[in-house]
Amino acid sequence: MPNYDIAHVNEQGIDLIIVPLESRFGLLSESEQVSEMFALQQHAQDASLRGTVIPVWESGGRMAVRAPDRWHPFFESINLAWVAANINRNLY
């Protein structure tokens, strides 16, 4: 069973479950990405974690993210080092 280190944070009153993934996530088709995100969201709910799963990964030396448009300014203000520094839970 996969084990993910996650950053479970509250930003502007919204709970976010930021999940750093391997770079290969960016190579998946949109439907495969959505499927993985759905599975991660289910695992988070099963673990009683509140919030929206937001996958992040390294792409071309930068952080890539799959998040709703309204969250892009926040994710543009952080990087993978910030995510790593805010890891505070595990998701199984």
Secondary structure by P-SEA (a helix, b strand, c coil): ccccccccccccccccbbbbbccccccccaaaaaaaaaaaaaaaaaaccbbbbbbbbbcccbbbbbccccaaaaaaaccaaaaaaacccccc
